[in-house]
Each structure stands twice: as structure tokens, then as C-alpha cells.
Amino acid sequence: MPFAGIHPLPFELLEEIMDYVATSPQEILTLRRVSKTFCSLVTPTAFREIVIHTTDKSTQGFLELLASADVAKHVRVIQIIEDSAVPYSVGIEESGDERYERVWNRLKTACSTLHLIPALESLVFTFLPDEESWMKPLTYDNKLSRYQLLHLHVLEGLACNPNPLPALRSLQIDDWFAYPDECYAAAPFQRIVASLRDLRFLVQDTNYKGALDRFLAEDFWADVIGPRVLLPAANLETLSMSCNLEFGSLFRLNLRSITFPCLTSLSLSNFVWDDVRCDPQVVVPEAEDFIVRHGKTLKKLELHNCAICVPQDRPRPVRSWAAVWNRFANELSELVDLVVEFNFSQQYVYFFPLCGFDSDEAFFLLRGTEQDSPALQGLFTVVEGRKGLTSRDDD
């Protein structure tokens, strides 16, 4: 009896076999070369998630993918990752190497034509700050580093695409350059954030060599993150906000008018928990009220290395963590998943701005009140109890 081969098998069974056999990107690409049938079977999987590096070969391949409608239609997730092997710390004018500018322009072109990927659901940008970004004071008029230029080329590409991205629901930006560029006000960028259901970002505040550096960071949080990112993103279900510095988010971020009716998951890292009576002349985050406003929808809350800001004329905060935990226990009625982490030797810490922001001693770590720990444990007990009730309801 002649061997029938694998092709006569039902198409659905072949798909199951492919899912079992193809466990790595390299295996998937190998299977595409077996036959036309295998190629058609594994192509949707092979190109579902695309990873682009900041190299000549990778960025050129990205442009070629965009030009192929048969391949582009399968893409759901795009990751753009800055290649740490590329020496971004030397400026173009100093090196004479045009490769970097070529890579930036390719990425800007690609990001301005992402509508050619009709089913694109998620964008992930991972940037790597270079030594030049860390060491050199930043001003509005000085030359940007390669990390910063790459960053702006990519985001400006998004902001100059007049075509909608109808399937896009998720955006993640790691090491977001805190620079208030005008691209964030562009209609295409505003349309993108308005379509999001999932937003995660880590702001990279790398420059603290002079007062203007802090002003730029404050402008970014006040003029970009608040009104240009959070306010139009009214459909968010998941939000994660983080800063790379300890106590880094004490900026003019106004959360008073921001509400997400469908928010179910919230994560804050290195976020300064304001004392509402610190300074009535300063717009403060009002993080506690912001969280409580979502008490009817919020199911998951993560707080990593957050701190309460202590007024300069007081030895202790007006608002304690114990009061915060008790309020959460009473008002976050849907919360079933809670994570609270303090990354210091003293479990509860407060921010005390005694010095200027350019000082290395701009905060003290102070002990919390005696009621803080029992109140937090009480909150965990309430949340665990709700989780048990939810499990029984599901059964």
C-alpha cells in the first residue's frame, strides 16, 4: 500500500499538528519551507508577532513586510526593541556614520504606515537610554542623544499617520523619554490613545544635571501624560504607570478630571502619594481619590514603591497609609487582587522635599504609624474574602 503522506489529513488536524510541533520562531520558519500547504498553515503563526531591532537588516525587513499585504494581514503584535549592541553614545556628527539616521528614518516611515497592517492589536516599544542621556544635562535647544532621537523618530512616525489603526487596543512604552514633544498633540496620536484598552508605560527621567531638566520632566507629566495621554484614553481597562527613579513621579500630573469607566486593573510604581495639603498652589496627583473613583470597576491594584509626600513644615504626614488602607477596604468594593510592595528597609516610607529637586538628598525615609501595618493586613483580609466569594459565585 503506497504511503499516503501527511497532506491528505484534514486541514484542522494539520493545524493542531503545527501548533504542537512548532514551538519556536525558527521551527515555524523551517516548516514554512516544507511545502505550500505547510507554508499556508504556519504563516499566520509565523507573523503574528513581529520583533524589530534597530539594525539595518531588521528595519529593512520591516519595510518589506509592510509592502506585502499577504504577510501583513497576519500581524497582530509589533515590538520595536532598541539594540543594545549598537553604540548609541556617539553623535552622528562625531562618528560620520550615517547608519543610525538611516535606521531612524526607516522606523519613522514604518510607523507612519502601520495602517497597512489591518489587524494590528498591540504595539510595544522598548528603548534603552545611553550614557550620553544619563550624563549630559538636557535643555530645549541642545543636541539630543541617539536614544532620544530614535525615540522621537518612532513616536513622530505614529503621530504623522493620518490613517486609523482600527484594531489597535494595546500600547506599551518602556523607558519613555520625558520630553514634551509637539507630536503628542497631533490628531493621529490622539486617535491612537483614544482607541486603547491597555496602556503601560515606564517614563525614563534620565537628566537631573540642572533645573531645566526637572522643568522638562514636569512639563512632560503635566502637558503630555495628563492631557495628551490619559485624558483622551477614556476606554482603558488596564493602566500601568511607572517612573524609573525612586519617588520619581512628584510632578504636576493632574488626575482630578481623569476617570476611566471600564478600568479593571491599575498599577503604580515609584509614584508619589500626595498629601493633599502639601501646597495648595501646586497641582498634586491626588492618587488616592483617583483610585477610589474606580472602586466600582477596579478588580486588580498594584502599588510598587509608592510614597506619601510630607509637607515641609510637618514632621509627619497629614494623611497616613492606615487611613488610605481603611478607605480602600470600604470603597474598592470589586477589588479581588492586591499587590503592595515597599522596596526599602523601612516598610512604610514618606517623601519629604527638604531640598531642591537637583539635590541628592531630596527625601527622607520615615517610619509609618503603628496603625499602618494592621490596616494593610486588614485590607488584604477583605480582598481575600472577596476573592473567595467570587470563586464560589463562578462555581
C-alpha positions as CSV (number, residue, x, y, z in Angstrom):
1,M,0.0,0.0,0.0
2,P,1.6,3.3,-1.0
3,F,2.3,5.8,1.7
4,A,-0.5,8.4,1.6
5,G,1.6,11.2,3.1
6,I,0.5,13.9,5.6
7,H,-1.2,16.3,3.2
8,P,-4.4,14.3,2.8
9,L,-5.1,14.8,6.5
10,P,-7.9,17.2,7.4
11,F,-6.7,20.8,7.5
12,E,-7.9,21.2,11.1
13,L,-5.8,18.2,12.2
14,L,-2.7,19.7,10.3
15,E,-3.2,22.9,12.2
16,E,-3.2,21.0,15.5
17,I,0.0,19.2,14.5
18,M,1.6,22.5,13.6
19,D,0.8,24.0,17.0
20,Y,2.3,21.0,18.7
21,V,5.5,20.8,16.5
22,A,6.3,24.5,16.0
23,T,7.4,25.6,19.4
24,S,9.9,28.3,18.4
25,P,10.2,31.0,15.8
26,Q,12.9,29.1,14.0
27,E,10.9,25.9,13.8
28,I,7.9,27.8,12.4
29,L,10.0,29.4,9.7
30,T,11.5,26.0,8.8
31,L,8.1,24.5,8.5
32,R,7.1,27.2,6.0
33,R,9.7,25.9,3.6
34,V,8.4,22.3,3.6
35,S,5.6,22.8,1.2
36,K,2.9,25.2,0.0
37,T,0.4,23.5,2.4
38,F,2.7,23.9,5.4
39,C,3.5,27.5,4.4
40,S,-0.2,28.4,4.4
41,L,-0.7,26.6,7.7
42,V,2.1,28.2,9.7
43,T,2.3,31.7,8.1
44,P,-0.4,33.2,10.4
45,T,1.6,31.9,13.4
46,A,5.0,32.9,12.0
47,F,4.0,36.5,11.5
48,R,1.5,37.0,14.3
49,E,4.1,38.7,16.5
50,I,6.9,40.7,14.8
51,V,10.1,41.8,16.7
52,I,12.0,44.7,15.1
53,H,15.5,45.6,16.2
54,T,17.3,48.8,15.5
55,T,19.6,47.3,12.8
56,D,19.9,47.8,9.1
57,K,18.7,44.2,8.4
58,S,15.7,44.3,10.8
59,T,14.4,47.7,9.8
60,Q,14.7,46.9,6.1
61,G,12.8,43.7,6.7
62,F,10.1,45.7,8.5
63,L,9.5,47.9,5.4
64,E,9.4,44.8,3.2
65,L,6.8,43.2,5.4
66,L,4.6,46.3,5.2
67,A,4.8,46.1,1.4
68,S,3.5,42.6,1.4
69,A,-0.3,42.6,2.0
70,D,-0.4,38.7,2.1
71,V,2.0,38.7,5.1
72,A,1.0,42.0,6.8
73,K,-2.6,40.8,7.2
74,H,-1.4,38.2,9.8
75,V,0.4,40.5,12.1
76,R,-1.2,41.2,15.5
77,V,1.7,42.4,17.6
78,I,4.7,44.5,16.8
79,Q,7.7,45.0,19.2
80,I,10.4,47.6,18.4
81,I,13.4,47.0,20.5
82,E,16.4,49.2,20.7
83,D,19.5,47.1,20.1
84,S,21.9,47.4,23.0
85,A,24.8,46.3,20.8
86,V,24.6,49.5,18.7
87,P,26.8,52.2,20.3
88,Y,24.3,55.0,20.6
89,S,26.5,57.1,22.8
90,V,28.4,58.8,20.0
91,G,26.7,61.5,17.9
92,I,26.3,61.3,14.2
93,E,28.4,64.4,13.6
94,E,31.2,62.9,15.7
95,S,31.3,59.5,14.0
96,G,30.3,60.3,10.5
97,D,28.3,57.1,10.4
98,E,25.0,57.5,8.6
99,R,23.7,54.1,9.5
100,Y,21.9,55.4,12.6
101,E,20.0,58.1,10.7
102,R,19.0,55.5,8.1
103,V,17.6,53.2,10.8
104,W,15.7,56.1,12.4
105,N,14.2,57.2,9.1
106,R,13.1,53.6,8.2
107,L,11.4,53.2,11.6
108,K,9.7,56.6,11.2
109,T,8.5,55.6,7.7
110,A,7.3,52.2,9.0
111,C,5.4,53.7,12.0
112,S,3.7,56.2,9.7
113,T,2.3,53.4,7.6
114,L,1.2,50.9,10.2
115,H,-2.3,51.1,8.7
116,L,-1.0,48.6,6.2
117,I,-1.3,46.0,9.0
118,P,-5.1,46.0,9.3
119,A,-5.3,43.6,12.2
120,L,-2.6,45.2,14.4
121,E,-3.7,44.9,18.0
122,S,-0.6,45.7,20.1
123,L,2.4,47.9,19.9
124,V,5.4,47.5,22.2
125,F,8.4,50.0,22.2
126,T,11.5,49.2,24.3
127,F,14.1,51.9,24.3
128,L,17.5,51.8,26.0
129,P,18.9,55.1,27.4
130,D,22.5,55.6,26.6
131,E,25.4,57.0,28.6
132,E,25.0,60.3,26.9
133,S,21.4,60.6,28.0
134,W,22.4,59.9,31.6
135,M,25.4,62.2,31.9
136,K,24.6,65.3,29.8
137,P,22.2,68.0,31.0
138,L,19.1,68.3,28.8
139,T,17.8,71.6,27.5
140,Y,15.3,72.6,24.9
141,D,18.0,73.7,22.4
142,N,20.9,71.3,22.8
143,K,21.6,68.2,20.7
144,L,19.7,65.1,21.7
145,S,21.4,61.7,22.1
146,R,20.9,58.8,19.8
147,Y,18.4,57.1,22.2
148,Q,16.4,60.3,22.3
149,L,16.5,60.8,18.6
150,L,15.4,57.2,17.9
151,H,12.6,57.6,20.4
152,L,11.3,60.8,18.8
153,H,11.5,59.4,15.2
154,V,9.4,56.4,16.2
155,L,6.7,58.3,18.0
156,E,6.7,61.1,15.4
157,G,6.1,58.4,12.8
158,L,3.0,57.3,14.7
159,A,1.8,60.9,15.0
160,C,2.1,61.7,11.3
161,N,0.0,58.8,10.0
162,P,-3.5,60.2,9.1
163,N,-4.9,56.7,8.6
164,P,-6.7,55.0,11.5
165,L,-5.5,51.7,13.2
166,P,-8.9,50.1,13.7
167,A,-7.8,47.0,15.6
168,L,-5.1,48.6,17.9
169,R,-6.0,48.2,21.6
170,S,-2.7,47.9,23.5
171,L,0.3,50.2,23.8
172,Q,3.4,49.7,25.9
173,I,6.4,52.1,26.1
174,D,9.4,51.1,28.2
175,D,11.8,53.9,29.0
176,W,9.7,56.7,27.6
177,F,11.8,59.8,27.0
178,A,10.4,62.6,29.2
179,Y,10.4,65.3,26.6
180,P,7.2,67.3,25.8
181,D,7.4,67.0,22.0
182,E,4.6,68.5,20.0
183,C,3.9,65.2,18.2
184,Y,1.7,64.1,21.2
185,A,-0.8,66.8,20.3
186,A,-1.2,65.6,16.7
187,A,-4.6,64.2,15.8
188,P,-3.3,60.7,14.8
189,F,-1.6,60.2,18.2
190,Q,-4.7,61.4,19.9
191,R,-6.8,58.9,17.9
192,I,-4.4,56.1,18.9
193,V,-4.7,56.7,22.6
194,A,-8.4,57.1,22.4
195,S,-8.7,53.6,20.9
196,L,-6.6,51.9,23.6
197,R,-7.9,49.4,26.2
198,D,-4.5,48.6,27.6
199,L,-1.8,51.2,28.3
200,R,1.5,50.5,30.1
201,F,4.5,52.8,30.3
202,L,7.7,53.5,32.2
203,V,8.9,57.1,32.0
204,Q,12.7,57.5,31.8
205,D,13.8,60.6,33.7
206,T,17.5,60.5,33.0
207,N,18.6,64.1,33.2
208,Y,19.0,65.8,36.5
209,K,22.1,68.0,36.0
210,G,20.3,71.3,36.1
211,A,17.0,72.9,37.0
212,L,15.7,72.9,33.4
213,D,16.0,69.1,33.3
214,R,13.4,68.9,36.1
215,F,11.3,71.5,34.3
216,L,11.3,69.4,31.2
217,A,10.2,66.3,33.1
218,E,7.5,68.3,34.9
219,D,6.3,69.6,31.6
220,F,6.1,66.1,30.2
221,W,3.9,64.8,33.0
222,A,1.8,67.9,33.1
223,D,1.4,68.7,29.4
224,V,1.8,65.2,27.8
225,I,0.9,62.4,30.2
226,G,-2.1,64.1,31.7
227,P,-4.0,65.9,28.9
228,R,-2.4,64.2,25.8
229,V,-2.3,60.5,27.0
230,L,-4.6,59.8,30.0
231,L,-7.4,62.2,29.4
232,P,-8.3,61.0,25.8
233,A,-7.8,57.3,26.7
234,A,-11.3,57.1,28.2
235,N,-11.8,53.4,27.2
236,L,-8.9,52.0,29.2
237,E,-9.4,48.7,31.1
238,T,-5.8,48.3,32.1
239,L,-3.3,51.1,33.1
240,S,0.2,50.8,34.4
241,M,2.3,53.9,35.1
242,S,5.8,53.8,36.3
243,C,8.9,56.0,36.6
244,N,12.5,54.7,36.6
245,L,13.5,56.8,39.6
246,E,12.7,56.3,43.3
247,F,10.0,58.8,44.1
248,G,10.1,60.0,40.5
249,S,6.5,60.9,39.9
250,L,6.2,64.1,42.0
251,F,5.3,66.2,39.1
252,R,2.4,68.3,38.0
253,L,0.2,65.4,36.9
254,N,-3.4,66.4,37.4
255,L,-5.6,63.4,37.9
256,R,-8.7,65.3,39.1
257,S,-10.6,65.2,35.9
258,I,-9.4,61.8,34.7
259,T,-11.7,58.8,35.0
260,F,-11.8,55.5,33.1
261,P,-15.4,54.0,33.4
262,C,-14.2,50.5,32.4
263,L,-10.9,50.3,34.4
264,T,-10.3,46.9,36.0
265,S,-6.5,46.8,36.5
266,L,-4.3,49.6,37.8
267,S,-0.5,49.6,38.6
268,L,1.5,52.5,40.0
269,S,5.3,52.2,40.5
270,N,7.6,54.8,42.1
271,F,4.6,57.0,42.4
272,V,4.5,59.8,45.0
273,W,1.3,59.6,47.0
274,D,0.5,63.2,47.6
275,D,-0.6,64.8,50.8
276,V,-3.5,67.0,49.6
277,R,-2.5,69.8,52.0
278,C,1.2,69.9,51.0
279,D,0.9,73.1,49.0
280,P,-2.4,74.5,47.8
281,Q,-0.7,76.4,45.0
282,V,0.7,73.2,43.4
283,V,-1.4,70.7,41.3
284,V,-0.9,67.3,43.0
285,P,-1.7,63.9,41.7
286,E,-4.5,63.1,44.2
287,A,-3.7,59.4,43.7
288,E,-6.0,58.2,46.5
289,D,-9.1,59.9,45.1
290,F,-8.2,58.8,41.6
291,I,-8.1,55.1,42.7
292,V,-11.3,55.4,44.7
293,R,-13.2,56.9,41.8
294,H,-12.7,53.5,40.1
295,G,-14.0,51.5,43.1
296,K,-16.9,50.0,41.2
297,T,-14.8,48.5,38.4
298,L,-11.3,48.0,39.8
299,K,-10.5,44.4,40.3
300,K,-6.7,44.5,40.5
301,L,-4.5,47.1,42.1
302,E,-0.7,47.0,42.3
303,L,1.3,49.6,44.3
304,H,5.1,49.3,44.0
305,N,7.4,51.6,46.0
306,C,4.9,54.4,46.4
307,A,5.3,57.1,49.0
308,I,3.3,59.8,50.8
309,C,4.5,63.4,50.4
310,V,5.1,65.1,53.8
311,P,4.6,68.9,54.0
312,Q,7.8,70.7,54.6
313,D,6.6,72.3,57.9
314,R,5.4,69.0,59.4
315,P,7.3,66.0,60.9
316,R,4.6,63.6,59.9
317,P,2.1,63.4,57.0
318,V,-1.4,64.7,57.5
319,R,-2.7,61.6,55.7
320,S,-1.3,58.2,56.8
321,W,-1.2,54.9,55.0
322,A,-3.5,53.4,57.6
323,A,-6.2,55.9,56.6
324,V,-5.6,55.0,52.9
325,W,-5.8,51.3,53.5
326,N,-9.0,51.6,55.6
327,R,-10.6,53.7,52.8
328,F,-9.7,51.2,50.2
329,A,-11.2,48.4,52.3
330,N,-14.5,50.3,52.4
331,E,-14.7,51.8,48.9
332,L,-12.9,49.4,46.5
333,S,-15.9,47.1,46.5
334,E,-14.8,45.0,43.5
335,L,-11.1,44.5,44.4
336,V,-10.0,40.9,44.4
337,D,-6.3,41.1,43.6
338,L,-3.9,43.4,45.6
339,V,-0.2,43.8,45.5
340,V,1.7,46.3,47.8
341,E,5.5,46.4,47.8
342,F,7.9,48.8,49.5
343,N,11.5,48.3,48.4
344,F,13.2,49.8,51.4
345,S,14.4,48.6,54.8
346,Q,11.6,50.6,56.4
347,Q,8.4,49.1,55.1
348,Y,6.4,52.3,55.1
349,V,8.1,55.4,53.7
350,Y,7.2,59.1,53.2
351,F,8.6,61.7,50.8
352,F,10.0,64.9,52.5
353,P,11.1,67.5,49.9
354,L,13.5,69.5,52.1
355,C,15.8,70.4,49.3
356,G,15.7,71.4,45.6
357,F,14.9,68.7,43.1
358,D,18.5,68.8,41.8
359,S,19.8,67.8,45.3
360,D,20.9,64.2,46.1
361,E,19.2,64.5,49.5
362,A,15.7,65.5,48.5
363,F,13.9,62.8,50.6
364,F,13.9,61.1,54.0
365,L,12.6,57.6,54.7
366,L,10.4,57.9,57.7
367,R,8.6,55.2,59.7
368,G,4.9,54.8,59.3
369,T,2.4,55.0,62.1
370,E,1.6,52.0,64.3
371,Q,-1.7,51.6,62.6
372,D,-0.3,51.2,59.1
373,S,0.6,47.6,59.2
374,P,-2.6,46.3,60.8
375,A,-4.6,48.4,58.4
376,L,-2.8,47.0,55.4
377,Q,-3.3,43.5,56.7
378,G,-7.0,44.2,57.2
379,L,-7.2,45.4,53.6
380,F,-5.6,42.1,52.4
381,T,-8.1,40.1,54.5
382,V,-11.0,42.0,53.0
383,V,-9.7,41.4,49.4
384,E,-9.0,37.7,50.0
385,G,-12.6,37.3,51.4
386,R,-14.0,38.9,48.2
387,K,-11.8,36.6,46.1
388,G,-13.3,33.6,47.9
389,L,-16.9,34.8,47.3
390,T,-16.1,35.4,43.6
391,S,-14.8,31.8,43.3
392,R,-18.0,30.4,44.8
393,D,-20.1,32.5,42.6
394,D,-18.3,31.3,39.5
395,D,-18.9,27.7,40.6
